[in-house]
Amino acid sequence: MEILDGKKISNQIKEEIAVEVAQMKERGEKVPHLAAVLVGNDGASLTYVGSKVRSCKKIGFESTLIHLPEDTTEDALLKQVAELNANPDIDGYIVQLPLPKHIDEEKVLLAVDPDKDVDGFHPTNFGKMALDMESFIPATPFGIMELLRRYNVETSGKHTVVIGRSHIVGRPISILMSQKGKAADATVTLTHSRTKDLKSLTLQADIVVSALGVPNFLKADMVKDGVVIIDVGITRVPDETKERGYYITGDVDFENVGKKASYITPVPGGVGPMTIAMLLKNTLLARGRHKNKKN
């Protein structure tokens, strides 16, 4: 078994981006600028956005955090989005989800300029991704693909079973892995909560990508020897014996499934760090595209 170390690979990617940013500064060019909009005080969102801001500082990006109160109206948020769309200094931005229940997430995401949509959630980017055109790929699937590439995991012709059909992970990774190219060319089965006899499918799988959000769902008797496991799940499980009062686990019974796997991602330290790294990569790509449009 080999660990697919997302923390190590994400640090490599950040170092590569930092070198490019340093070269931009030497040439007197504008460095990438990432903004994040956070509405309310959701604990997980605060942690995630804080990590993004620290990562920007570390690699030399400009960053802006726009923290709005929980009772911000939908119109006020849409006005903020319009201002970010119009601001030439902002190369890319994210609207951190989830939003408060009184705000229509779909309406807000549709208002984001696709050329600044570094989360890759806008239908324009999703459609271009599906057609294998230049686009911003959602950061988590982008990170999974990069992890597979850098570890030279063989995917061509392999049967990949994806568990979970979300627009953020399951559906896009099923599309990306079925396309032509490195870390792709797989035969993909997309499964979900209505899939019958899921175990019969995961037992056939050469690669399993689990993005279900159910702790320890994937057991050792559900996979074959030599399987590649990508665990996207991350759940806080209450535990009074822990200092924080909880521990973090994934969708996969790591201890037992790991004994059968050829490659496996840990939780934490696997897919999570890659998500932030690829968000930064998308912002760097956005800076390059905006620069090319001006030339």
N, C-alpha and C positions, 0 to 999 in steps of 0.2 A: 504493500500500500504506500502510495506517495500522497502527501498533503499538497493540495493546490492552495498555496499560501498567498491569499489575496492581499494581506498586509505588506508582504515583501514586494509583490509585483506592483501594487499601487504606489509604494515609495519609489520604485524605479521609474514609473511613469511620471510622477511628480518631479523627480530629478531631471528627467528629459525635458519636461515643460519649462522648468526653471532655467535650463540652459538656453532654450529658445527665447524666453523672456529677457534674459540678460543680454542676448545678442540684439534684441529689439531696442533695449535701452542704449546700447553702444551706438546703434545707428540713429539714435534720436527719435525713434518711432514711439507712438502711443502704445502702452502696454494694455493687455486685455482687462476689461472691467466687468465684473460679475455683480449683479444686484440680486438680493433676495427679499421677497415680501412675506412677512409673517403676520398673520392676524390672530390675536389672542395669545394665550400662554400655555398651550399644550406642551407637556414636559418633553415628550419624545421629539416634537418638532423643534423646540428650543435647543435641545442637544444637537440635533442634526444640523440645523442652520449655524449654530456656533462652530461646529466642526468645519463647515464649509468656509466660514469667514477666516478661521485660523489657517486653513489650507491655502487660501488665497494669499494671505500675508506671507506664508512660508515660501511660496514659489514666485512672488513678486507681482502678483495681480493687484489691481485696484479692486476694492470690494465695498459695497454699500448694503447695509441692512436697514430695511424699512419696516419697523415694528409698529403695527397698528393695534388699537384696542379691540377687545372681543366684540364690542357693540358697534364696530365700524359697519356702515350700511353698504349694501351691494353697489349702489351708485358711487359712493366714495371710493370703493376699491376699484371699480371700473375706471374712474377718473385717474387713479394712481397708475393703473395699467397703461392708459392712454399716454400719460406723461412719460413713462418709461419707453414706450414705443417711439415717442417723438424725440427722446434725448439722444443725440448723436454720440455722447460720451459713453453710453451704456452699450456694451457689445452683446450681452446676453443676460437674461434674468429668469428667475423661477418664482412662482407663487407657491409657497409651501402648503401642501395638503396634509391633513384635511382642513377645510375651511369651516367656520361656524355654520350651524344648520340653516340659519336664515339667509345664507348666500348661496346662489346657484353656481356650483363649481363649473358646470359645463359652459355657462355663459361667460364666466371669467376666463377659462382656458381658451375659448374661441376668440376672445378679445386680444390675446397675446399675439404680437407680430411673429409669424412663423420664422422670420430671419433672426429673431432674438430668443426663440423658444429652445433654449439649451437643455430643457428637460425632455424634449422630443415628444410632447403630449398632444400638440396641435394636429388636427386631422390632415393638414397639408403635409406635415413631416411624416406622419404615419403612412399616408398613402404613397409618398415618394419612397419610403423605406420598403414598403411591400412590392413596389415596382423596381427595386434595386437601383434607384436613382439617388443622387447626392441629397442627403438630408441630415437632420440631427436625429440620431438613434437614441431612444430612451436609455438613460445612463446604466441601469441595472443589466438589461440584456447586452448592451455594449460592453460592459465590464465582464460578463460571462464569456462572451466571444473572445475578448482579449486574453483572458485567463487561459482558455483552451489553446489559443494560438501560441502563447509564450511558453506553455508547457509541452507544446507539440503533441497534444492529445489527438489521436487519429479519429476523425469523425466521418470521413468520406465513406458512404455506403453503410454506415452504422445505423442501427435502429435507436432513435432517441424518443423516449417517452417523457412528455412534459405534463406535470400534474398542476393544474390551475390554469384558468383561461383569462386572467385579468388583462386589461389593456396596457398595464404598466410592465408586466413581466411575461406571463404565460403566452399570450397571443404573439407579441413581437418576437420572442426567442424562438417560437415554433416557425415563424416565417424566416428569420435570419438563418437558422440552422439548415433549412431546406434549400436555401439559395446556393449558387455556385461560389466556390472560393475556399480559402483556408478556414478551418474550424467550422466548416459547413458541409454541403453535399450529403447531408444525412437524410434518412427516411424518417419522417417525424409523425408521431401520434400524439395529438393534443387531447388530454383527458381532463375531466372535471367532476363536479359533485354528482352528476347524473350518469357517469360512466358505469356500465355494468361489468362486474368481475375485473376490477382494476388490477388485481394481483396477477391475473393471467397475462396482462400486458406488460407489467413491470418485470415479470420473470423473463420475458422475451428481450427486454431492453439491454442494449450495450451501454447506453447512457441514460441516466434519469435526471431530469431537472425538476425539482420539487419546489413549487411556489404556492403552497397551500395555506401556511400560517397555522398549522395544527401541530403542536409539539410532539416529537417522536412518532409521527404517523407512519413513516416508512420503516418497516422492520426487516430484519435479516432474511426472514423466510419469503420476502417479497422480491428479492433480487437474486441474480445468478452470480457465480464467481467471476471476478474480473471486471465487474461493472464499474463505470465512471459515475460518480455521484456529485451533482451540483445542488447544494442545499441553500435555497434562497430564503427559507423561512427564518424569522427571528421573532421570538415570543418571550415576554417577561413572565416568568412563572413565580408566583409568590413563595417565599421561603424565609421564615423568621430566623433561621440559623445563619443566614447571610447578612453581612454588614449593611447592604443596601435594602434588605428585605425581600429580595428576589434574585433569581438567576436567569441568564439568557440561554435559550436553547433553540435549535432549529427544527425542521420538519422530520429530520432523520435520526434514528437511533444510532448515533455516531459510533458508540463503543462496539456494538455488534455488527452493524452494517460495514463498518470500517475493516473488519476482519475478512470480508469477502471482496472489497473494492480494490481496483487497481489504482484509482485516483479518487480523492474525496475532498470537498471543501469543509473546513471547520466552521463552527458558529460559536462565538464571533471569530472574526479574522479571516473570513473567506470572501464571500460575495460583497459584504457590506463596504469594506474599504475601497473596493473596485468601483462601486457606484459613485463615490465622491471623486475619485480620480478621473473617471470618464466624464463627469459633469464639467470638470476643469478642462479636459481635452476638448469637449464640445465648445466651451467658451473660447479656447484658443482658435479653434476652427472658425468660429463666428467672427473673431477679430480679423482673421485672414480674408474671409469673404467680404467683409465690409471694406477692408483696405483695397481689395481688387476692384470692387464696384466704383470706388472713387477714382481709381487710376484710368 
